[in-house]
Amino acid sequence: MSDPLATHDYAPGGLAAALEFLKRTRSEMRALHRVRVWKDRLQVFDINKDIFEVRGIGYPDADVIPLLQYVNTAFNPETISAPVDVDYKEFGAGRRYTWAADRVM
């Protein structure tokens, strides 16, 4: 695996700074493809396998949910903090919503 193109060190209570980092780096990458969430970091991959990373936050932390939602990760917020036997949790990113999904019929 290659080194991340950009990194951000998350500090407790620094959710706004982490979201700003994702906003800035997301515009520099291609379409998002995959997200890996470790116990201590969050990695986002684009279709060219370029990586950007937020260190200091992982799936046990509650603040990871808004970060995952920002990059349109397909995950269940209720079970994201559940421990697993592997090193990381991997999810698809860049989820799209169908046309008129928000309409009430």
Buried (B, 14 or more C-beta within 10 A) or exposed (E): EEEBEBBBBBEEEBBEBBBEBBEEBBEEBEEBBBBBBBBEBBBBBBEEEBBBBBBBBBBEBEBBBBBBEBBBBEBEEEEBEEEEEEEBBBBEBBEEEEEEEEEEE
